[in-house]
Amino acid sequence: MIQAAHGGQRPLKVAQFTDNYGPGSNGLMYAVQQLEGNLLDAGDEVIVVAPAAKGPNPHHGRAGRTEIRLPSVKVPKMPTRVASGRHFDKTMDKIADLRPDVIHVHGFGTVGALGTWIARRLDIPMLLTWHTDFDAYADHYSAVLPLLTGVVKAFARLTKGEVLDSHDLRLAEVRYEDRGRSTALLLGLCQKMLETADLVTTPSPKTADRCRLISTNANIRVVPNGVDPLPPGPPPFEHPDGPLVLYVGRIAPEKGIPLLADAFTLVHAQRPGARLCVVGDWERYSHIRKVLAAGRDGGRVILPGEQKRDALGAYYGMADVFAFPSLTDTQALVLHEAALAGLPIVSVDHELQLVIEPGVNGEITRPTAASLAAGLLRVIDRLDDEDWTRNASRRSVQLASQWTIESQAQAMLQIYAEVAAGALIPR
């Protein structure tokens, strides 16, 4: 709700501009849908602007919700669709008619640039959430960056105060020619959007630091995504004789899966009874598929495939250690899920320590196979110590319990009210 001029309350209307709303499930989509649910449950209204794509949508048809889907194209070799740049001027007309109190931009692609453009043209307060470490992802997803060079050019004109029309915005249509300069252009776009926003939220101190490196003028506030414990379930397979190391998450080049597989080969040489369970769509990328299939054929790796989120609690429940080989995550909700399940965690990301206290409930290693293997073995060796295991489990749950879905909902609803009222207090 927002304070009305006469002193009463009226519903708040928030427009969510997201570049990633399907077709498959992903952390960003769940984060946006969680915010949608928070607003709708509070009696507020939501407008969702996203590329046309198929994906799970629990709020479709709910009262107070409007959805605007933009023409989109598939990104080559990726399970992603991006807005092509068509119908942008029509979308601005629709937003002008709906007149939201806040525009919330998620991402720096075509839809994110559109949201920023509309916020400036219609003088609507803008909140920006940084979900993705784009400079880290650039090495892995070079195919995406050429799709954004037109967005950068259009946004560069926007920030100089020039009026853009539909022809300018069609510069954002998909192009593939320029891969070399795309990363630098994209980071320039990120800087301009960070400085345009009334407030920037990030899901971790790591991500806030990234934003400050790009823009010293951005008004940034850390708001971790809330996570609740997943429902338990019966073991999906028989527990191995030795310790079970678990990875849950998206299987993609930037997630470090080959590093984990190499490290676990070293672990298995020391602990032949140990097994690694990798939960996710492991067959999407040929190199990763070959690495994991070799581990499966060698009897080291268990590959149950992608699972529905409600089924993941059973996997966390039977694991002994959670392994996290990625350096590109901005929060990693799977770390919170694993911690809420009481698991010790071994990670390679020294900047992401919201739920890890090294030596107490896990280890943080260097991103090499030997170092990750050594960290996993140190934790595995402690599992026989009941006091250590009990204390590690307690600490994992304690750290992760600080950020629940309810606490995040309250924080974000307060932020929306502040942004809409122009009452932001820098933090």
C-alpha positions in Angstrom: 0.0 0.0 0.0 1.1 3.6 -0.5 0.0 6.7 1.4 -2.5 8.7 -0.6 -2.6 12.5 -0.8 -5.7 12.6 1.5 -3.9 10.6 4.2 -5.6 7.2 3.5 -4.1 4.1 1.9 -4.4 3.0 -1.7 -2.9 -0.1 -3.5 0.6 0.2 -4.8 1.1 -0.6 -8.5 4.5 -2.0 -9.5 5.6 -2.8 -13.1 8.2 -5.6 -13.2 10.4 -5.5 -16.3 12.3 -8.8 -16.6 14.5 -10.2 -19.4 14.2 -13.7 -18.1 10.7 -15.2 -17.5 11.0 -18.6 -19.0 10.9 -20.8 -21.0 12.7 -23.0 -18.4 12.8 -22.5 -14.6 15.6 -20.4 -13.2 16.5 -18.4 -10.1 15.6 -15.0 -11.6 12.2 -16.1 -12.7 11.4 -17.5 -9.3 12.6 -14.3 -7.6 10.3 -12.1 -9.8 7.4 -14.4 -9.3 8.0 -14.4 -5.6 7.8 -10.6 -5.6 4.6 -10.8 -7.7 3.0 -13.0 -5.1 4.2 -10.7 -2.2 2.5 -7.7 -3.9 -0.7 -9.5 -4.8 -1.0 -11.1 -1.3 -0.7 -7.6 0.1 -3.5 -6.3 -2.0 -1.3 -4.4 -4.4 -1.2 -4.6 -8.2 1.5 -6.0 -10.6 2.3 -5.4 -14.2 4.8 -8.0 -15.7 6.7 -7.0 -18.9 8.7 -9.9 -20.3 9.7 -11.6 -23.5 7.1 -14.0 -25.0 8.1 -17.5 -23.7 6.6 -20.5 -22.1 7.4 -21.1 -18.4 5.8 -22.0 -15.0 3.5 -19.2 -14.0 1.7 -19.6 -10.6 0.1 -16.2 -10.7 -1.5 -16.2 -14.1 -5.1 -15.0 -13.9 -4.9 -13.6 -10.4 -6.8 -10.4 -9.7 -4.7 -7.3 -9.8 -2.1 -8.7 -12.3 -1.5 -7.5 -15.9 1.0 -9.3 -18.2 2.6 -7.7 -21.3 4.6 -10.2 -23.4 6.9 -8.8 -26.1 7.9 -10.5 -29.4 11.0 -12.6 -28.7 13.7 -14.8 -30.4 15.6 -17.8 -29.1 19.2 -17.3 -28.1 21.3 -19.9 -30.1 22.5 -22.9 -28.0 20.8 -21.6 -24.8 17.4 -22.3 -23.1 16.6 -18.6 -23.3 14.5 -16.1 -25.3 15.1 -12.4 -25.5 12.8 -9.6 -26.6 13.6 -8.6 -30.2 12.9 -4.9 -29.8 9.5 -4.9 -31.5 6.4 -3.2 -30.0 8.5 -1.2 -27.5 6.7 2.1 -28.3 3.3 0.3 -28.0 4.4 -1.0 -24.6 5.3 2.5 -23.4 1.8 3.6 -24.4 0.3 0.8 -22.3 2.4 1.6 -19.3 1.4 5.3 -19.6 -2.2 4.2 -19.5 -1.6 1.9 -16.5 0.6 4.4 -14.8 2.5 2.3 -12.2 3.9 3.9 -9.0 7.2 2.1 -9.4 9.1 0.5 -12.3 11.2 -2.4 -11.1 13.9 -3.4 -13.7 15.4 -6.9 -13.5 18.3 -7.3 -15.8 20.3 -5.3 -18.5 18.9 -6.7 -21.7 16.3 -5.4 -24.1 13.4 -5.4 -21.6 15.6 -3.9 -18.9 16.6 -1.0 -21.2 13.0 -0.6 -22.2 12.0 -0.3 -18.5 14.6 2.3 -17.9 13.6 4.3 -21.0 10.0 4.2 -20.0 10.8 5.3 -16.4 12.7 8.3 -17.7 10.1 9.3 -20.4 7.1 9.0 -18.0 9.0 10.2 -14.9 8.2 7.1 -12.9 10.4 6.2 -9.9 12.7 3.2 -10.8 14.1 0.4 -8.8 16.8 -1.8 -10.3 17.8 -5.2 -9.0 21.2 -6.7 -10.0 20.7 -10.4 -10.4 23.5 -11.5 -12.6 27.3 -11.0 -12.6 27.4 -10.1 -16.3 31.1 -9.5 -16.5 31.7 -13.0 -15.2 29.0 -14.6 -17.5 30.4 -12.8 -20.6 33.1 -15.4 -21.1 30.6 -18.2 -21.1 27.7 -16.6 -23.0 29.4 -14.6 -25.7 26.5 -15.5 -28.0 24.2 -13.3 -25.9 26.2 -10.2 -25.9 25.8 -9.3 -29.6 22.0 -9.3 -29.0 22.5 -6.3 -26.6 24.8 -4.0 -28.7 21.8 -2.3 -30.2 20.3 -1.8 -26.7 23.6 -0.1 -25.7 23.5 2.2 -28.7 19.9 3.1 -28.0 20.5 3.7 -24.3 23.5 5.8 -25.0 21.3 8.2 -26.9 18.7 8.1 -24.2 21.2 9.1 -21.5 22.2 12.1 -23.6 18.7 13.4 -23.3 17.7 12.7 -26.9 14.2 11.5 -27.6 14.0 7.9 -28.9 11.4 6.6 -31.3 10.5 3.1 -32.4 13.2 3.2 -35.1 15.8 3.8 -32.4 14.6 1.0 -30.3 14.6 -1.4 -33.2 18.3 -1.1 -33.0 17.8 -3.6 -30.2 16.8 -6.3 -32.6 19.0 -9.3 -32.6 22.4 -9.0 -34.3 25.3 -11.4 -34.4 28.2 -9.5 -36.0 29.9 -7.8 -33.1 31.2 -10.2 -30.5 34.5 -8.5 -29.7 33.3 -5.2 -28.3 30.1 -6.5 -26.7 31.4 -7.0 -23.2 32.7 -3.5 -22.8 29.5 -2.0 -24.3 27.4 -4.1 -21.9 29.3 -2.9 -18.8 28.9 0.7 -20.1 25.1 0.0 -20.2 25.2 -1.4 -16.7 26.9 1.7 -15.4 24.3 4.0 -17.0 21.4 1.9 -15.7 22.8 1.7 -12.2 23.2 5.5 -12.1 19.7 6.1 -13.6 17.9 4.0 -10.9 16.5 5.7 -7.8 17.6 2.6 -5.8 19.6 -0.5 -6.7 19.1 -3.7 -4.7 21.5 -6.6 -4.7 21.1 -10.1 -3.2 24.5 -10.2 -1.5 27.4 -8.0 -0.4 29.4 -9.6 -3.2 27.1 -8.2 -5.8 26.9 -4.8 -4.1 30.7 -4.6 -4.4 30.5 -5.5 -8.1 28.0 -2.6 -8.6 30.2 -0.1 -6.8 33.1 -1.1 -9.0 31.0 -0.2 -12.0 29.3 2.9 -10.6 30.4 4.8 -7.5 27.3 7.0 -7.7 24.7 4.2 -7.4 22.4 4.1 -4.4 22.7 0.5 -3.3 21.0 -1.6 -0.7 21.6 -5.3 0.0 18.4 -7.4 0.2 19.1 -11.1 0.1 16.4 -13.3 -1.5 14.5 -15.2 1.1 14.4 -19.0 1.2 12.3 -21.3 3.3 13.1 -25.0 4.0 12.0 -27.3 1.2 9.6 -30.1 2.1 11.3 -33.4 3.1 10.6 -36.6 1.2 11.6 -40.3 1.1 15.2 -41.0 -0.3 15.1 -41.0 -4.1 17.7 -43.8 -4.2 19.7 -46.0 -1.8 22.4 -44.1 0.1 25.9 -45.3 -0.9 28.1 -47.0 1.6 30.3 -44.0 1.8 29.6 -40.2 2.1 27.3 -38.6 -0.5 28.3 -35.2 -1.9 25.5 -33.3 -3.6 25.2 -30.6 -6.2 21.8 -29.1 -7.1 21.3 -26.4 -9.7 21.4 -25.4 -13.2 23.9 -27.2 -15.3 25.7 -24.7 -17.5 29.3 -23.7 -18.6 29.7 -21.0 -15.9 28.6 -23.3 -13.0 31.9 -25.1 -12.7 30.6 -28.6 -13.1 33.8 -30.0 -14.8 35.8 -28.6 -12.0 33.6 -30.4 -9.5 33.8 -33.7 -11.5 37.6 -33.4 -11.6 37.8 -32.7 -7.9 35.5 -35.6 -7.0 37.7 -37.9 -9.1 40.5 -37.1 -6.6 38.1 -37.5 -3.6 36.9 -40.9 -4.9 40.5 -42.1 -5.2 40.9 -41.5 -1.4 37.3 -42.5 -0.5 36.2 -45.2 -3.0 32.8 -45.5 -1.2 32.0 -41.8 -1.8 29.6 -40.8 -4.5 28.7 -37.4 -6.1 25.1 -36.8 -7.0 24.5 -34.0 -9.6 20.8 -33.0 -9.8 20.0 -31.0 -12.9 19.7 -31.2 -16.7 23.2 -32.6 -17.2 22.7 -33.5 -20.9 22.2 -30.0 -22.3 25.9 -29.1 -23.0 28.0 -31.7 -24.8 31.3 -31.1 -22.9 29.6 -31.3 -19.5 27.6 -34.3 -20.6 30.7 -36.2 -21.6 32.4 -35.3 -18.3 29.5 -36.4 -16.1 28.8 -39.5 -18.2 32.4 -40.6 -17.7 31.9 -40.2 -13.9 28.7 -42.2 -14.0 30.2 -44.9 -16.1 33.1 -45.1 -13.6 30.7 -45.6 -10.7 31.5 -42.2 -9.1 28.6 -40.0 -10.1 24.8 -40.4 -9.8 22.7 -38.5 -12.3 19.0 -38.3 -11.5 18.4 -35.5 -14.0 16.4 -32.3 -13.5 13.9 -32.5 -10.6 10.9 -30.3 -9.6 11.7 -27.9 -6.8 9.4 -29.5 -4.3 11.2 -32.8 -4.8 14.7 -31.4 -4.0 14.2 -31.6 -0.2 14.6 -35.4 -0.5 18.0 -35.0 -2.1 19.2 -32.5 0.5 17.9 -34.7 3.2 20.0 -37.8 2.2 23.2 -35.9 1.4 26.2 -35.5 3.7 28.0 -32.6 2.1 26.9 -29.9 -0.4 29.4 -28.9 -3.1 29.3 -25.5 -4.9 31.9 -25.1 -7.7 30.6 -21.8 -9.2 32.2 -18.4 -9.1 29.5 -16.5 -11.0 26.5 -16.6 -8.7 25.2 -13.4 -7.0 23.6 -15.2 -4.1 23.0 -18.9 -5.0 19.6 -19.9 -3.5 20.8 -23.5 -3.5 23.4 -22.6 -0.8 20.5 -21.4 1.4 18.4 -24.5 0.6 21.4 -26.8 1.5 22.1 -24.8 4.7 18.4 -24.9 5.8 18.7 -28.7 5.4 21.6 -28.6 7.9 24.3 -29.6 5.4 28.0 -28.6 5.6 29.0 -26.7 2.5 32.2 -26.7 0.4 32.4 -23.7 -2.0 35.1 -22.1 -4.2 33.6 -18.6 -4.0 35.3 -16.5 -1.2 33.0 -13.6 -1.8 29.8 -15.5 -1.2 29.7 -16.3 2.5 26.1 -15.5 3.7 25.6 -19.1 4.9 29.1 -20.4 5.2 31.4 -19.9 8.2 34.7 -21.6 7.1 35.9 -24.2 9.6 32.5 -24.2 11.4 30.0 -25.4 8.8 32.1 -26.0 5.8 35.1 -24.9 3.8 35.9 -22.3 1.1 38.7 -23.4 -1.2 40.5 -22.1 -4.3 38.8 -22.8 -7.6 41.2 -25.7 -8.6 40.4 -29.4 -8.6 43.1 -30.2 -6.0 42.0 -27.4 -3.6 38.3 -28.3 -3.9 39.0 -32.0 -3.4 41.1 -31.2 -0.3 38.2 -29.1 1.1 35.7 -31.9 0.5 38.0 -34.4 2.1 38.5 -32.2 5.2 34.7 -32.0 5.7 34.2 -35.7 4.9 36.8 -36.6 7.5 34.9 -34.7 10.1 31.6 -36.4 9.5 32.4 -39.1 11.9 32.8 -36.5 14.7 29.2 -36.3 16.0 29.9 -33.0 17.9 31.3 -31.3 14.8 28.5 -32.6 12.6 25.8 -31.5 15.0 27.4 -28.0 15.4 27.9 -27.6 11.7 24.3 -28.5 11.0 23.1 -26.1 13.7 25.2 -23.2 12.3 24.1 -23.8 8.7 20.4 -23.6 9.7 21.1 -20.6 11.9 22.8 -18.6 9.2 20.3 -19.4 6.4 17.3 -18.7 8.7 18.1 -15.0 8.7 16.5 -14.6 5.3 13.1 -16.0 4.9 10.5 -15.5 2.2 8.4 -13.5 4.8 11.3 -11.3 5.8 12.2 -10.5 2.2 8.6 -9.8 1.4 8.4 -7.2 4.2 11.7 -5.6 3.1 10.7 -5.3 -0.5 7.2 -4.0 0.2 8.8 -1.3 2.4 11.3 -0.5 -0.4 8.5 -0.2 -3.0 6.7 2.2 -0.7 9.8 4.3 -0.2 10.7 4.4 -3.9 7.1 5.4 -4.9 7.0 8.1 -2.3 10.4 9.5 -3.1 11.4 8.9 0.5 14.6 6.8 0.0 17.2 6.9 2.7 20.7 6.0 1.3 22.2 3.0 3.2 
